[in-house]
Amino acid sequence: MKLGAAPPSCTTGTRFLAALQKVDPGMAVAIEHEDQELDPIEGLRTAARTLLDAARGI
């Protein structure tokens, strides 16, 4: 699932993570960064921030 940094994607991410948690609470989630407009470190920071924001919404 591709999650962007915009709030609607965070809502989608929260629903996605909640569904995964129902199936397997210990399931790992990988971060991939493919945004060519950000350098690798900033892209990873953005992806991690989005994932953490989504997880807080559960």
N, C-alpha and C positions, 0 to 999 in steps of 0.2 A: 504494500500500500504506500502510495506516495503522499507524504504530508508536507505541506508548505508552511511558511511562517505566519500566514494570515490567520486571524481568529476562526473563520469558518472551518479551516483545515484542522484546527485544534479541536473543535467540536467533533469533527469526523474522527479524529485520532482518539478522542476520549471514548467514543462509542466503540471503536475498533479495539482499544485496549480492554474495555469492559467485557466485550465478547470473548476475547482471548482469556481473560481472567476466569470467566465462567467455565471454560473448557479445561484450562490448566493454569492455576495461579502462579506456578513456577516457570512458565514458558518464557524463554528469552526473546527479546526483540532487538533486531539489528538496526543500526543507523547506517544509511548510505547517503553520500553527498554527491549530487550530480549537477548542482547549480553552477554553471560556467561563469556567472556574474560575481561569484564570491571566491576568494582564495580558499584553499583547502582547510585551513584552520578556522576561518570565519564561517565557512559552510558547515563544518562539524559543530561549531558552537551553536549556530542557528538550529541545526537539526536536533541537537541535544536539548536545547531550550524548548523547542516545540514538543518534543517527546515528554519532557518533564512537566510542561504545562498540561498536556493531555492527561498524563497520569494523575496529576493533582485533581483533575475534574471527575475522577471516578468516585 
